[in-house]
Amino acid sequence: MSRILKLLRDSAPGGTGRLPLRTICCSARRRAEESDASRVLGKRWKDTADTVIVGGGCVGVSLAYHLAKAGRKDVVLLEKTELTAGSTWHAAGLTTYYHPGINLKKVHYDSIKLYERLEAETGQAVGFHQPGSVRIASTAARVDEMRYQMTRTHWHVTPQYMIGPEKVQEIFPLINMDKVLAGLYTPGDGHIDPYSLTMALAAGARMYGAQIYNPAPVTGLEPTADGRWDVQTPHGTIRANRIVNASGFWAREVGKMVGYEHPTIPVHHQYVVTATVPEVKALKKELAVIRDLEGSYYLRQERDGLLFGPYEKMEKMVLQDSWVRDGVPPGFGKELFESDLDRIMEHVEMAMEMVPVLKKADIINIVSGPITYTPDLLPMVGPFQAVRNYWTAIGFGYGVIHAGGIGKFLSDWIMNGEPPYDLIECDPNRYGKWADVPFMCAKARESYGFNNVVGYPKEERFAGRPTVRTSGVYQLLRDRASMGFHAGWEQPHWFYKPGDDKGYEPSFRRTNWFGPVGRECQLVMERVGVIDLTPFGKFMVKGKDSHKLLDRLFANNMPKVGLTNISHMLTPNGRVYAEVTITQLAPGEFLLITGSGSELHDLRWIETEAAEGGYEVDVTNVTDDIGVLGIAGPNSRKVLQKLTDEDMSDAGFKFLHCKSIKLAGLPVRAIRISYTGELGWELYMDQKNMAAVYQAMMEAGKDEGIDNFGTYAMSSLRLEKGFRGWGAEMNCDTNPLEAGLDYFIKLNKPADFIGKAALQEIKAKGLKRKLSYLSLDTDDIDPEGNETIWHNGKVVGNTTSGAYSYSSQQSLAFAYLPMELCSVGQKVEVELLGRKYPAMVIQEPLVLTEPTRTRLQKKEKSKA
């Protein structure tokens, strides 16, 4: 008989009872802990769980509800004090379908639809009011902004209308119409009681089998060798398959338990509640919520009075930065800060001018509480890179409206192994170590103060910049270019010349960069240009199983040693998770290049597969170590040949080949590839050598007309060549077949790559839509992407990206259209700033790439 069976027999009733002393002690201690936990919590303690959610605000409880309802067993939520303690309980509770982000509209939509049915489902009242809302425009720029947002709404399910002053007054009769030019009206908007909402979600979570423990503070998080977690509390330890940090303004404390300091910070937000206002009480129906964008406040009805909440300017608003330095004070949960009316008086006066009944209203309450901000005001949602099975749902400046939709989004992701739609703007991995405390504080202050500023296309915000992430040529270029911000890096958008209007001048129409970008496009097409591409994400993958891992991850074949190709990682359902340039440098040693915005997003996916698949492989992020310069144009070969002994001819250095060379005596890894589609190379080097290599190229290229170009020109040139862009033409909302990426997808390769089976099924069923190439007849405006497409008075699709083609002197766009409208010559309309512009499907590309032109020229010569 085995020792285990003997112990079981002996410990059974009637057995000998002879157990080792350690076993007896452990069992006794465990029974005592369970007994203590049961007394405190009123229920039996679970020591294992599939998912442990840390934090009992509306977001954490929503996730528990959605996971349990979806059938996930063993869901546990741990709340340190009581549900809603933190930011939830004092929130103003606004709910709106509106969001300028494309897929965050889906989050808002799912939230509101859940809140509409939650009371009937759970039997718990939620206090949901839906009188609609109006965003007020009182300047011409605001009117343009509303038109801009309307063009991005028509292809979504949410109803939204641009209305005139008369309709604004009808919806909100107490408004002073002197400055009202227009409004953006969203029926179905309103407000909900955050406490009641959270309790209803909790009731639903319990109803479907989730366990909610409180008070149950988490005191430690210890990873196990198999990727699980020991979640430590005063009541005992829970072994969890995954943990989700949904702890609100305690997110940094929980993050520190796993070795990360999340870039979140509490800010002081105030709102004012008035006593009964006779004019409000006399109304026959509830007032719509209004948002006075110039006054930077929201205002809604609260019983028979009004609730008014301003967002102060950055120099006046208050950060609770002591919590970042010293942690949240023990015991803080349902406390408030001291109010400061002087700080908001400017907004109070503007509100009284817009809604005159406020002048006579008595204030009965001023709420000043902490809400959590990230540097860009968007939450951090999803699994975290470099820490297995650690997820975050933190940084919610607008937690109430996000709670329902984010709970569903994360639940779907956990259940299905991939996000239900693309939400990379909320990816927690968009920040790295470069997002330090000074940066975070500067950006949070800026974001709060900019809450209601006009949202322009190509928007740039400059607080906290530059970060520690600057390339080796930044100091040489900083005063000569309009810089853009990409994952912490500064990268030139376009360059100044004498006579140009310098600086950042945002507009909904063509602005000061339009002429200079055309000049840079001409430079690349006719001479030679240099661009700083350092923000690319860069990974080294090597080891015994490197080829096997990458064959599993990517749908393309792996390139041979010394060669490069474009490859795509797909989700299990066959959607495009990432586009990566892969070079095999030596047998089993690969260099992977991805976009700046997806660096840690892609690295997490690779690391997760490597760990879960048990691959013997080393994956290293070398993004910060390696600088990158791109050189492109018909004279690029001449410039490089002056600086190296390597044969740079077409025969000596072929397209999509890689070589280690010396350039001006410095080691450089050169790849013949160019995102402009022109003759070009990408040059990878140590950051400390970048300035010397750059200066050597600029000196060598004087006779060839060399100059700088930026990312705006690169975007125009890539669109002319028909190059798809990740995050636009392809992402987790699209599959590679409808995106026209068939050439890169090898369904017949032996390896069973992720998404292969799903893609085969998609191909067998046939496509419902296809990426199409459009030319537009516009005036002083060009498409950006996400505009609505019309045909015969109906919405039929949306653009994904757009730009002006300086080569052909017309606007171009990529767009998804139903299969029946994809034929060349098909006419449609693209909506831009409220006007529908004629557009036509054309053959792509508009301009042939340099390799294609060269190949055709050789073919013609051989015929001759």
C-alpha positions in Angstrom: 0.0 0.0 0.0 1.3 3.5 -0.9 2.2 5.9 1.9 -0.5 8.3 0.7 -3.2 5.7 0.7 -2.1 4.6 4.2 -2.3 8.2 5.4 -5.8 8.5 3.9 -6.9 5.3 5.5 -5.5 6.1 8.9 -7.0 9.6 8.9 -10.5 8.3 8.0 -13.0 7.6 10.8 -12.0 4.4 12.5 -8.4 4.6 11.2 -5.3 4.6 13.4 -5.2 8.4 13.2 -1.4 8.2 13.0 -0.4 11.3 10.9 3.0 13.0 10.8 3.2 16.0 13.3 3.7 18.5 10.4 0.6 17.3 8.6 -1.5 17.6 11.8 -0.2 21.1 12.5 -0.8 22.3 8.9 -4.3 20.9 8.8 -5.1 22.4 12.2 -3.7 25.8 11.1 -5.7 25.6 7.8 -8.9 24.8 9.7 -8.3 27.6 12.1 -7.7 30.1 9.2 -10.8 28.8 7.4 -12.8 29.2 10.7 -11.4 32.8 11.2 -12.1 33.7 7.6 -15.7 32.3 7.8 -16.4 34.4 10.9 -15.1 37.6 9.4 -16.4 37.1 5.8 -19.5 35.2 6.5 -18.7 32.5 4.0 -16.2 29.7 3.4 -12.7 30.7 2.2 -11.6 29.3 -1.2 -7.9 28.5 -1.5 -7.9 28.1 -5.3 -9.4 30.1 -8.1 -9.2 30.5 -11.9 -9.3 34.3 -11.7 -8.7 36.6 -8.7 -9.8 40.2 -9.2 -8.2 42.7 -6.8 -10.5 45.6 -6.2 -14.3 46.1 -5.6 -15.1 49.2 -7.5 -17.5 49.2 -10.4 -14.8 48.0 -12.9 -13.6 45.0 -10.8 -17.2 43.9 -9.9 -18.2 44.2 -13.6 -15.5 41.8 -14.6 -16.5 39.3 -11.9 -20.1 39.6 -13.1 -19.2 39.0 -16.8 -16.8 36.2 -16.2 -19.2 34.3 -14.0 -22.1 34.9 -16.4 -19.9 33.6 -19.2 -19.5 30.4 -17.3 -16.0 30.8 -15.9 -15.8 28.9 -12.7 -13.9 29.9 -9.6 -14.0 33.6 -10.0 -13.0 35.4 -6.8 -13.1 39.2 -6.1 -11.1 40.6 -3.2 -12.0 44.0 -1.8 -9.9 45.4 1.0 -12.7 47.2 2.8 -16.1 47.5 1.2 -17.5 47.5 -2.3 -17.3 51.0 -4.0 -14.7 52.3 -1.6 -12.3 54.4 -3.6 -13.4 56.5 -6.6 -16.7 54.7 -7.4 -18.8 55.8 -4.5 -18.4 59.5 -5.0 -18.5 59.5 -8.8 -20.9 61.8 -10.6 -22.1 58.7 -12.5 -22.3 60.2 -16.1 -23.0 57.8 -18.9 -22.5 58.6 -22.6 -22.3 56.8 -25.9 -19.9 59.4 -27.1 -16.2 58.9 -27.3 -13.7 60.2 -30.0 -11.9 56.8 -30.0 -13.3 54.4 -32.5 -13.5 51.2 -30.5 -14.0 52.9 -27.1 -17.4 53.8 -28.6 -18.0 50.0 -28.3 -17.1 50.0 -24.7 -19.5 52.9 -23.9 -22.2 51.2 -26.0 -21.9 47.9 -24.2 -21.9 49.6 -20.8 -25.2 51.5 -21.5 -26.9 48.4 -22.9 -25.9 46.4 -19.8 -27.1 49.2 -17.5 -30.5 49.3 -19.3 -31.2 45.6 -18.5 -29.3 45.1 -15.2 -32.1 45.9 -12.8 -34.5 43.4 -14.5 -31.8 40.7 -14.5 -30.6 41.1 -10.9 -33.6 42.6 -9.1 -31.4 45.4 -7.8 -32.3 49.0 -8.6 -29.5 50.9 -10.4 -30.9 54.5 -10.6 -30.4 54.8 -14.3 -31.6 58.0 -16.0 -31.4 58.5 -19.7 -32.5 62.0 -20.6 -29.8 62.3 -23.4 -26.9 64.7 -23.5 -25.7 67.6 -25.6 -22.2 68.8 -26.2 -22.3 72.6 -26.7 -20.4 74.3 -29.5 -19.8 78.0 -29.0 -16.9 78.6 -31.4 -16.3 77.8 -35.1 -13.6 75.3 -34.2 -16.0 73.4 -32.0 -18.5 73.2 -34.8 -15.8 71.7 -37.0 -14.9 69.3 -34.3 -18.4 68.1 -34.1 -18.6 67.6 -37.8 -15.3 65.7 -37.6 -16.7 63.4 -34.9 -20.0 62.9 -36.9 -18.0 61.6 -39.8 -16.6 58.9 -37.5 -20.0 58.0 -36.0 -22.3 57.1 -38.9 -20.7 53.7 -39.4 -21.3 52.8 -35.7 -24.5 51.6 -34.1 -24.8 54.5 -31.7 -27.3 57.2 -32.7 -25.7 60.7 -32.6 -26.9 63.9 -34.2 -25.6 67.3 -34.9 -28.3 69.8 -34.0 -28.9 73.6 -34.3 -29.4 76.1 -31.6 -33.2 75.7 -31.6 -33.0 72.0 -30.9 -30.4 72.6 -28.2 -32.8 75.0 -26.4 -35.7 72.5 -26.8 -33.6 69.8 -25.1 -32.2 72.1 -22.4 -34.7 75.0 -22.0 -32.7 76.7 -19.2 -29.7 77.5 -21.4 -28.6 81.0 -22.5 -28.6 80.9 -26.3 -26.3 83.9 -26.8 -23.2 81.8 -27.6 -24.7 78.5 -28.8 -23.8 77.7 -32.4 -24.6 74.0 -32.5 -24.8 70.9 -30.4 -23.8 67.2 -30.6 -26.9 65.4 -29.3 -26.8 61.8 -28.1 -30.1 60.3 -27.0 -29.8 57.5 -24.4 -27.1 59.3 -22.5 -27.6 60.2 -18.9 -26.3 59.2 -15.5 -26.5 56.3 -13.0 -26.0 55.9 -9.3 -22.5 54.4 -9.0 -23.2 52.7 -5.7 -26.4 51.0 -6.9 -24.8 50.0 -10.1 -21.9 48.3 -8.3 -24.3 46.5 -5.9 -26.4 45.2 -8.8 -23.3 44.0 -10.6 -22.2 42.3 -7.4 -25.6 40.7 -7.0 -25.3 39.4 -10.6 -21.8 38.1 -10.0 -22.9 36.1 -6.9 -26.0 34.9 -8.8 -23.8 33.4 -11.5 -21.4 31.8 -9.0 -18.6 34.3 -8.3 -17.3 34.8 -4.8 -16.8 38.3 -3.4 -14.8 38.6 -0.2 -14.5 41.8 1.9 -12.8 42.9 3.9 -10.0 41.0 2.3 -6.9 43.1 1.6 -4.2 41.6 -0.6 -0.9 41.6 1.3 1.3 39.9 -1.2 1.4 38.4 -4.7 3.9 35.6 -5.3 4.3 34.0 -8.8 4.7 30.2 -9.0 7.0 28.3 -11.4 4.0 27.3 -13.6 2.8 30.8 -14.2 0.1 30.9 -11.5 -0.1 33.2 -8.5 -0.3 32.9 -4.7 -2.6 35.7 -3.6 -1.9 36.4 0.1 -4.5 37.9 2.4 -5.0 38.0 6.2 -7.6 35.2 5.7 -5.3 32.9 3.8 -3.7 32.4 0.4 -5.5 31.7 -2.9 -3.7 29.9 -5.7 -4.9 31.6 -8.9 -4.5 30.9 -12.6 -4.5 34.7 -13.2 -4.9 37.9 -11.2 -6.5 41.1 -12.4 -5.5 44.4 -10.8 -8.6 46.5 -10.7 -7.7 48.4 -7.6 -8.3 52.0 -8.7 -6.0 54.5 -6.9 -4.3 51.5 -5.1 -3.1 50.2 -8.5 0.4 51.3 -7.9 0.6 49.5 -4.5 -0.7 46.3 -6.1 1.6 46.7 -9.1 4.6 47.1 -6.8 3.8 43.6 -5.4 4.7 42.2 -8.9 7.6 44.6 -9.4 6.0 47.4 -11.5 5.1 51.0 -10.8 2.1 51.6 -13.0 1.9 55.2 -14.3 -1.3 56.2 -12.6 -1.9 59.1 -10.3 -5.0 60.4 -8.4 -6.2 63.9 -9.2 -8.7 66.0 -7.2 -12.0 66.3 -9.0 -14.7 68.5 -7.6 -18.4 68.8 -8.4 -21.1 70.9 -6.9 -24.7 69.9 -6.0 -27.3 72.6 -5.6 -30.5 72.7 -3.6 -33.9 72.7 -5.3 -34.0 75.1 -8.2 -37.6 76.2 -8.9 -37.1 76.4 -12.6 -35.8 72.8 -12.6 -38.6 71.6 -10.4 -41.2 73.1 -12.7 -40.0 71.1 -15.7 -42.2 68.3 -17.0 -39.3 66.1 -18.0 -35.7 65.6 -16.8 -33.1 67.9 -18.4 -30.5 66.5 -20.7 -26.9 66.4 -19.5 -24.9 69.3 -21.1 -21.2 69.6 -21.6 -20.1 73.2 -22.1 -16.8 72.5 -23.9 -15.5 76.1 -23.7 -16.4 76.3 -20.1 -14.9 72.9 -19.4 -17.7 71.5 -17.3 -20.6 69.1 -17.3 -24.0 69.9 -15.8 -27.0 67.6 -15.1 -30.1 67.5 -13.1 -29.9 66.0 -9.6 -33.4 65.5 -8.2 -34.9 69.1 -8.4 -31.5 70.7 -8.4 -28.4 70.7 -10.5 -25.0 69.0 -10.4 -22.1 70.8 -11.9 -18.6 69.4 -12.4 -15.7 71.5 -13.9 -12.2 70.5 -15.1 -9.7 73.1 -14.0 -6.8 74.3 -16.1 -3.6 72.5 -15.6 -2.0 75.2 -13.5 -4.9 75.1 -11.0 -5.8 71.5 -10.8 -4.4 69.4 -8.0 -2.5 66.1 -8.2 -2.4 63.9 -5.1 1.3 63.2 -5.9 2.1 62.4 -2.2 0.3 59.1 -2.8 2.7 58.4 -5.6 5.7 59.0 -3.3 4.4 57.6 -0.1 1.4 55.4 -1.0 -2.3 55.8 -0.3 -2.8 56.5 3.4 -3.9 53.3 5.3 -7.7 53.3 5.8 -8.5 55.8 3.0 -11.5 54.5 1.2 -14.7 56.5 1.5 -13.1 59.8 2.5 -13.0 63.0 0.5 -10.5 65.9 0.1 -11.2 69.4 1.3 -13.1 71.3 -1.3 -11.7 74.5 -2.9 -14.3 76.7 -4.6 -11.7 79.4 -5.5 -10.0 76.9 -7.8 -13.1 76.4 -9.9 -14.6 79.9 -9.8 -13.7 80.7 -13.4 -15.8 77.7 -14.5 -18.6 78.5 -12.0 -18.9 82.0 -13.6 -19.0 80.5 -17.1 -21.6 78.0 -16.1 -23.8 80.8 -14.5 -23.6 82.7 -17.8 -24.6 79.6 -19.8 -27.2 78.4 -17.3 -28.5 81.6 -15.6 -30.6 79.8 -13.0 -27.3 78.8 -11.3 -26.8 82.4 -10.2 -29.6 82.0 -7.6 -29.0 78.4 -6.7 -27.9 77.5 -3.2 -25.0 75.0 -2.9 -25.7 72.1 -0.5 -22.7 69.9 -1.2 -19.3 70.1 -2.7 -17.6 66.8 -3.5 -13.8 66.7 -3.9 -12.5 63.2 -4.4 -9.7 61.2 -6.0 -10.1 59.9 -9.6 -7.2 58.1 -11.2 -5.5 59.3 -14.3 -2.9 57.8 -16.7 -0.6 60.1 -18.7 -3.0 60.0 -21.7 -6.3 59.8 -19.8 -7.1 56.3 -21.2 -7.2 53.2 -18.9 -4.7 50.3 -18.9 -6.7 47.2 -19.8 -5.3 43.7 -20.5 -2.5 41.3 -19.8 0.9 42.7 -18.8 4.2 42.1 -20.6 7.0 40.2 -18.7 4.7 39.1 -15.9 2.7 35.9 -16.8 -1.0 35.9 -16.1 -1.0 39.4 -14.5 -3.8 41.6 -16.0 -4.7 45.2 -15.3 -8.0 47.1 -15.4 -6.8 50.4 -13.9 -6.4 54.1 -14.7 -10.1 54.9 -15.2 -10.8 58.6 -15.2 -14.4 57.7 -16.3 -14.9 54.3 -14.5 -18.7 54.3 -14.4 -19.2 54.5 -18.2 -16.3 52.2 -18.9 -17.1 49.6 -16.3 -19.8 47.5 -18.1 -18.0 47.5 -21.5 -14.6 46.9 -20.1 -15.9 44.0 -17.9 -17.3 42.4 -21.1 -14.2 43.1 -23.1 -11.8 41.5 -20.6 -14.2 38.6 -19.9 -14.3 37.8 -23.6 -10.5 38.1 -23.9 -10.0 35.7 -20.9 -12.6 33.2 -22.2 -11.5 33.2 -25.8 -7.7 33.8 -25.6 -7.8 37.0 -27.7 -9.4 40.4 -27.4 -12.9 40.7 -29.0 -11.9 43.8 -30.9 -8.8 46.0 -31.1 -8.3 48.3 -28.2 -4.5 48.9 -28.4 -4.9 52.5 -27.2 -5.8 51.0 -23.8 -3.1 48.4 -23.8 -1.2 48.5 -20.5 2.0 47.8 -22.4 1.9 51.1 -24.2 4.1 52.5 -21.3 7.6 51.3 -20.5 10.1 52.4 -17.9 10.5 55.7 -19.7 7.1 56.7 -18.2 8.7 57.9 -15.0 7.0 59.8 -12.2 7.9 63.4 -13.5 6.5 62.4 -16.9 3.4 60.9 -15.4 2.7 63.9 -13.3 3.2 66.4 -16.1 1.0 64.4 -18.5 -1.8 63.8 -15.9 -1.9 67.6 -15.2 -2.0 68.3 -18.9 -4.7 65.7 -19.6 -6.9 66.9 -16.8 -6.5 70.5 -17.9 -7.1 69.5 -21.6 -10.2 67.5 -20.8 -12.4 69.6 -23.1 -9.9 71.2 -25.5 -10.6 70.8 -29.2 -9.6 67.4 -30.4 -7.8 67.9 -33.7 -6.4 65.2 -36.1 -2.7 64.6 -35.8 -2.9 66.0 -32.2 0.3 66.6 -30.3 0.6 67.4 -26.6 3.9 68.5 -25.2 4.0 68.3 -21.4 6.6 65.9 -20.0 8.6 65.8 -23.3 11.2 64.7 -24.1 11.4 61.6 -22.0 14.6 59.6 -21.6 13.9 58.0 -24.9 15.7 60.2 -27.5 17.6 58.8 -30.4 21.2 59.5 -31.2 20.3 62.2 -33.7 17.6 63.9 -31.7 19.8 66.8 -30.6 20.8 67.4 -34.2 17.2 67.5 -35.5 15.1 68.9 -32.6 15.2 72.5 -33.7 14.8 71.8 -37.4 11.6 69.7 -37.2 8.1 69.5 -35.9 8.4 66.5 -33.5 5.9 63.8 -32.9 5.6 61.6 -29.8 5.8 57.8 -30.4 5.9 55.4 -27.4 8.1 57.9 -25.5 10.3 58.7 -28.5 10.6 62.1 -30.3 10.4 61.5 -34.0 10.3 64.2 -36.8 7.0 64.6 -38.5 8.2 67.2 -40.9 11.1 69.7 -41.3 11.3 73.5 -41.5 12.9 75.5 -44.2 13.4 79.3 -44.3 10.0 80.9 -45.0 8.0 78.1 -43.5 5.4 78.6 -40.8 7.2 76.7 -38.0 5.7 74.8 -35.1 2.6 72.9 -34.4 -0.5 74.4 -35.9 -3.4 72.0 -35.6 -6.4 72.2 -38.0 -9.2 70.1 -39.4 -8.0 71.2 -42.8 -4.6 71.4 -44.6 -2.3 73.4 -42.4 1.3 74.7 -42.2 2.8 71.2 -42.8 1.1 70.6 -46.1 3.6 72.3 -48.4 6.8 71.1 -46.6 5.5 67.5 -46.7 5.1 67.8 -50.4 8.6 69.1 -50.7 9.9 66.0 -48.7 7.9 63.6 -50.9 9.5 65.1 -54.0 12.9 64.8 -52.3 12.5 61.1 -51.8 11.0 60.5 -55.3 13.7 62.5 -57.1 16.8 62.6 -55.0 17.6 61.2 -51.5 16.2 61.6 -48.0 17.1 60.5 -44.5 14.6 59.6 -41.8 15.0 58.7 -38.1 13.3 55.4 -37.5 14.7 54.6 -34.1 11.2 54.3 -32.4 10.7 50.9 -34.2 10.3 48.1 -31.6 13.3 45.7 -32.0 13.6 42.2 -30.6 16.4 39.5 -30.8 15.1 35.9 -30.8 17.6 33.1 -30.7 18.0 29.6 -29.3 17.4 26.0 -30.0 13.7 26.5 -30.7 13.7 30.0 -32.3 12.8 28.9 -35.8 10.1 26.6 -34.4 8.6 29.3 -32.2 8.5 31.9 -35.0 7.0 29.3 -37.4 4.2 28.9 -34.9 3.7 32.6 -34.3 3.9 33.9 -37.9 1.8 33.0 -41.0 4.7 33.6 -43.4 7.7 31.3 -44.0 10.8 32.2 -42.1 13.4 34.0 -44.2 16.7 32.3 -44.8 20.0 33.6 -43.3 20.7 37.0 -44.6 17.2 37.6 -45.9 14.2 39.7 -44.7 10.5 39.4 -45.1 7.2 40.8 -43.8 5.3 38.5 -41.5 2.1 38.6 -39.5 1.1 37.2 -36.2 -2.6 36.2 -36.1 -5.0 35.6 -33.3 -6.6 32.1 -32.9 -9.7 33.5 -34.8 -7.5 34.5 -37.7 -7.3 38.3 -37.1 -4.2 40.4 -37.5 -2.4 40.8 -34.2 0.8 42.3 -35.5 2.9 43.0 -38.6 6.6 42.4 -38.1 9.7 42.6 -40.3 11.9 39.5 -39.7 15.5 39.0 -40.6 17.5 35.8 -40.0 20.9 37.2 -39.1 22.6 33.9 -38.5 21.3 30.3 -38.2 18.6 30.4 -35.5 19.2 34.1 -34.7 16.4 36.5 -35.8 15.9 40.3 -35.6 12.2 41.3 -35.4 11.1 44.9 -36.1 7.7 46.2 -35.3 6.0 49.6 -35.0 6.7 51.9 -32.1 3.2 51.8 -30.8 3.1 48.0 -30.6 6.5 47.3 -29.1 5.5 45.7 -25.8 2.1 44.7 -27.2 3.9 42.3 -29.6 6.6 41.3 -27.2 4.0 40.1 -24.7 2.4 37.9 -27.3 5.7 36.4 -28.3 6.9 35.8 -24.7 3.5 34.2 -23.7 3.7 31.7 -26.5 7.3 30.9 -25.8 6.5 30.3 -22.1 3.3 28.4 -22.6 4.7 26.3 -25.4 7.8 25.4 -23.5 10.2 26.6 -26.2 13.9 26.8 -25.5 14.5 30.3 -26.8 15.9 33.6 -25.6 13.8 36.8 -26.5 15.5 40.1 -25.8 14.1 43.6 -26.3 16.8 45.7 -27.8 14.6 48.7 -28.8 16.5 51.3 -26.6 20.0 50.0 -27.6 19.7 50.2 -31.4 19.3 53.4 -33.4 17.8 53.3 -36.9 18.2 55.6 -39.9 16.3 55.1 -43.1 17.7 56.4 -46.4 15.5 56.4 -49.5 15.5 57.8 -53.0 17.1 57.2 -56.4 20.4 58.6 -55.2 20.6 56.6 -51.9 22.9 54.0 -53.4 25.4 56.6 -54.5 25.5 58.1 -51.0 26.1 54.9 -49.3 28.6 53.7 -51.8 30.8 56.7 -51.0 30.9 55.5 -47.3 31.5 51.8 -47.6 33.6 49.2 -49.5 30.6 46.9 -49.7 29.1 46.4 -53.2 25.8 48.4 -52.9 24.7 47.6 -56.5 21.5 45.9 -57.3 23.3 42.7 -58.0 25.6 43.0 -55.0 22.9 44.0 -52.5 19.5 42.7 -53.5 16.1 43.8 -52.3 15.1 42.2 -48.9 18.7 41.2 -48.2 20.6 42.1 -45.0 24.4 42.6 -44.6 26.7 43.8 -41.8 28.8 46.6 -43.3 31.1 49.4 -42.2 29.6 52.8 -43.0 32.1 55.7 -42.5 34.1 53.1 -40.6 31.3 52.3 -38.1 29.5 49.0 -37.8 26.0 49.0 -39.3 23.5 46.3 -40.1 21.9 47.3 -43.4 18.6 45.9 -44.7 17.6 46.8 -48.2 14.0 47.8 -47.6 12.1 51.0 -47.5 8.6 51.9 -46.2 8.4 54.7 -48.8 8.5 52.1 -51.6 11.6 53.8 -53.2 15.2 52.5 -53.4 16.3 52.5 -49.8 17.9 50.9 -46.8 17.3 50.7 -43.1 20.5 51.1 -41.2 20.7 49.6 -37.7 23.5 50.7 -35.4 24.5 51.3 -31.8 22.7 54.5 -30.6 26.1 56.1 -29.8 27.1 55.9 -33.4 24.0 57.4 -34.9 25.1 61.0 -35.0 28.4 60.2 -36.7 26.7 58.0 -39.3 24.0 60.6 -40.0 26.5 63.4 -40.4 28.7 61.3 -42.7 25.7 60.5 -44.9 24.6 64.1 -45.0 28.2 65.2 -46.0 28.5 62.4 -48.6 25.1 63.2 -50.1 25.6 67.0 -50.7 26.1 66.5 -54.5 23.1 64.1 -54.6 20.7 66.7 -53.0 20.3 64.8 -49.7 18.0 66.2 -47.0 15.8 65.1 -44.2 12.2 63.9 -44.3 9.7 62.9 -41.7 6.9 60.5 -41.0 4.2 62.6 -42.7 6.0 62.3 -46.0 6.6 58.6 -45.4 2.8 58.1 -44.8 1.9 59.8 -48.0 4.5 57.8 -50.0 3.5 54.5 -48.5 -0.2 55.2 -49.3 0.7 55.9 -53.0 2.5 52.5 -53.1 -0.5 50.7 -51.6 1.3 49.7 -48.5 -1.0 48.6 -45.7 -0.4 50.0 -42.2 -0.7 48.0 -39.0 -3.3 49.7 -36.7 -5.1 51.1 -39.7 -5.7 48.6 -42.6 -5.0 45.7 -40.3 -5.5 45.0 -36.6 -7.5 42.7 -34.3 -10.7 43.8 -36.1 -9.6 42.5 -39.5 -8.4 39.3 -41.1 -5.4 39.3 -43.5 -7.4 38.0 -46.4 -9.9 40.9 -46.4 -6.9 43.3 -45.8 -5.3 42.1 -49.0 -2.3 40.4 -47.3 -2.6 37.1 -49.1 0.9 37.2 -50.4 2.3 37.1 -46.9 0.0 34.3 -45.7 1.3 30.8 -46.4 -1.7 28.5 -45.7 0.3 25.6 -47.2 3.3 25.8 -45.0 3.8 22.7 -42.8 3.8 24.6 -39.5 0.5 24.9 -37.7 0.7 28.6 -37.1 -1.7 30.4 -34.8 -4.9 31.2 -36.7 -4.3 28.9 -39.6 -7.4 26.7 -39.1 -9.6 29.8 -38.6 -8.1 31.4 -41.8 -8.8 28.3 -43.8 -12.4 28.4 -42.7 -12.7 32.1 -43.5 -11.3 31.5 -47.0 -13.7 28.6 -47.5 -16.7 30.7 -46.5 -15.7 33.6 -48.6 -15.2 37.3 -47.7 -18.0 39.8 -47.0 -15.9 42.9 -47.3 -12.5 43.8 -48.8 -10.0 46.6 -48.5 -10.3 48.9 -51.4 -8.2 51.8 -52.7 -10.0 55.1 -53.2 -9.2 58.4 -55.0 -11.2 61.4 -53.7 -12.2 64.7 -55.2 -11.6 67.0 -52.3 -10.7 70.7 -51.7 -8.6 71.8 -48.7 -9.2 68.7 -46.7 -7.9 65.1 -46.8 -9.1 61.9 -45.2 -7.3 60.7 -42.1 -9.1 57.3 -41.5 -12.3 56.1 -39.9 -14.5 58.4 -42.0 -17.9 57.1 -43.1 -18.4 56.0 -46.6 -21.8 56.4 -48.3 -23.5 54.9 -51.4 -27.0 55.7 -52.5 -27.7 57.5 -49.3 -26.7 54.5 -47.1 -23.6 53.9 -44.9 -21.6 51.1 -46.6 -18.1 51.2 -45.0 -15.3 53.2 -43.5 -11.9 54.5 -44.4 -8.9 53.2 -42.5 -6.2 55.7 -43.5 -5.8 58.6 -45.9 -3.4 61.2 -47.2 -2.7 63.6 -50.1 -0.8 62.1 -52.9 1.7 64.7 -54.0 2.8 62.5 -57.0 -0.8 62.5 -58.5 -2.1 65.6 -56.9 -5.2 64.0 -55.3 -6.4 62.6 -52.0 -6.2 58.8 -51.5 -7.6 56.5 -48.9 -7.9 52.9 -48.0 -11.4 51.7 -47.1 -13.3 48.6 -46.2 -16.3 48.1 -48.6 -18.7 45.2 -49.1 -17.6 42.9 -51.9 -20.3 44.1 -54.3 -18.8 47.7 -54.1 -15.1 46.7 -54.5 -14.8 46.8 -58.3 -12.4 49.3 -59.9 -14.5 52.2 -61.1 -17.1 51.9 -58.4 -18.2 55.3 -57.2 -18.9 56.1 -53.5 -18.9 59.2 -51.3 -16.5 59.8 -48.3 -17.8 62.1 -45.6 -15.3 64.8 -44.4 -16.3 67.5 -42.0 -20.0 67.0 -42.7 -19.7 67.1 -46.5 -19.8 64.0 -48.8 -17.0 64.1 -51.3 -17.0 62.0 -54.5 -14.7 59.0 -54.4 -13.9 56.1 -56.7 -12.3 52.7 -56.3 -9.1 52.6 -58.3 -6.5 50.1 -59.2 -3.7 49.9 -56.6 -1.0 51.0 -56.3 -1.1 54.4 -57.8 2.7 54.6 -57.9 4.8 51.4 -58.5 7.4 50.6 -56.0 11.1 50.9 -57.0 11.7 47.1 -57.0 8.7 46.6 -59.3 9.8 49.4 -61.6 13.3 48.0 -61.7 12.0 44.5 -62.5 9.7 45.8 -65.3 12.6 47.8 -66.8 14.8 44.7 -66.8 12.0 42.7 -68.4 11.5 45.3 -71.2 15.3 45.4 -71.8 15.4 41.6 -72.1 12.5 41.8 -74.7 14.4 44.4 -76.7 
